[in-house]
Amino acid sequence: MRRLLACALLAASCATAPHPTRVDVRVVTDEADAVLNILDKRAAKQAIAEADWQRLFASEGFVRLEKREKSLKREFGEETIRKFVLSDELLAKRPMLARILADWKHADLTAAAQRALAYLPPNATIRAKIYPVIKPATNSFVFELDTDPAIFKYIEDEPRDEFERTMSHELHHVGFSVCSEDNGSLPPNIRRAVNWIGAFGEGFAVLAAAGGPDQPPQARYLNVWTEEMAKLDPNFRAVDSFLLDVAEGRLSEEATQEKAFTFFGMLGPWYTVGWKVDTVIEKALGREVLIDAMCHPQKLLATYSRAADLYERGTGEKLPRWSARLVELVSAP
């Protein structure tokens, strides 16, 4: 433990503080505050006024959440939330929700953003609003990254340090959007394959949130992570086969989407295989090479192959490899 703490302090002292103009992160809790106000009244057996509901429905968090859900053709609106907030199940969670929200309000989001920036190119900026929300669905997500980046975080019994780590992961996604490339000149099948190589950004965000390749990733879900990493070789081959099928035109666009989404899961191959690819590249070739390869997905597989050769010679660890045909098809000339 003492050694890990020393390493963490050393890493922190060596990190470059982000330029103030590169980071603009704000927490907006008005939706959660409004829900808790109603729950407090319910617990105290007080009448809930229509003004209490209107405070909730006019909150920035609710307005943007409703916009997001409706953009996905999901049933969501004032009546959905009324029924949810009036449920006995939610009322029983009131003490936990209040405690966690109060704790999250003191999160060090500057440090969270700094961890993300350490794995982004120098021109990257992180501008986002973070919405801790109390809502029926237990998912968290990013929204409107191209216009007004938002991170919606479902409030659950998650300690502040894990919340900060989660925000580092999501803030990395926000900053990583600077790396989007125009692959319109590529043949359609190759373009689709290259675009899905970009999904390894999940593993990239895991690496950034951990603070480096030697830090434990996904501490809160360590059991799940360990189970998934035990399947690294077959998962690597499954992603390789999928990308090759896409690049060679054996999958329709619909089938491509369907298969690709099976690699997300809670911590599926886009996370674990992506993390392994990224850590090998960083350890063998350096962080700058890794960032460049992640920002240019056509380079990623070939860069990993080069890094894997060096890594194996240095460590003796046998690594899974991409098929030569796949690397040939998707690599930049």
C-alpha positions, 0 to 999 in steps of 0.5 A: 500500500505504501509503495502504491501511494508513493507511486501515485504521489510521484505520478501526481507531482510529475503530471502537467496541470491543465491550462485553465482554458482547456477545462470547463466542467460544471456539476448541475444538480437541479434535477436531483435537488428537486426530486429530493425536495419532493421526497423530503416532503413525502417523508415528512408527510407534507403536501406536495405542491404543484410548484414542487413538480414544476421546479422539477420539470423546469430543471435543466437536468430534467429538460435535457434528460427528456430531450435525450430520451425522446431523441431515442424514441423512448417513453419519457416525460412528466407523468413517467417521473411523477409515478417514479418519484411517488413510488415507495421504492424510491422513497426508501432510497431517500437517505442514500440519495441525499448522502451520495449527492451531497458527497458528489458535490465535493468531488475534485473534477479538476483532478478528474479532468486532468487525468483525462487530459493526460491521455489526449492531444495537446489541442484537446479541451474538456468542456462539459456539464455533469448532471447527477440525476435521479431517474427510473433507468439506472444507466449513465451516458454522454449526450450532445458531444458536438454542441453542448457536452453533457454527462448524465450520471445515475445516482447510486451508492458510489463513493466520491473517489469512484465517482471521480474515476467515472467522471475521468472516464466520461470526460475523456470521451468528451475530450476525445471527440477532438480526434474525430476523423473524416474517413469519407474517402475510404471504401464503405466497408473499410470505413465501417471497420475503421469507425468500429476500431474507434470503439476501443476508445472505451479501453482508452478511457479506462486507461486514462481514468486509472491514471496510467498502465500500472494502475489498477483499472475498474477498481469498483468492478474488479471481479467483473474486470478480472473475469473479462481479462481472463477471456482476453485471447478469445475476445481478441480473436472475436473482435479480429474476426468481426472487424475482418468480416466488416472490412471484407463486406460479409456483414450488412450495416444492420448486422454490423451494428448488432454484432458490435454492440455485443462487445460493449456489455458491462466491461466487454471487449471494447473495454478490455481488449482496448485497454490491453492494446493501449497499455502495450502500445504505451509501455513499448512505444510511449504515450505520445505514440498511443495518443496518435494511434488512437486519434487515427484508428487506421494506425492503431492495429499496425501500431499495436503489432509493432509494439507487441513485438517489443513488448514480448521481447522485453517481458516474455509475455505472449500477446494475441495478434491481429490477423495480417489480412485485417491489418493490411485492409484497415491500415493507413497507407 
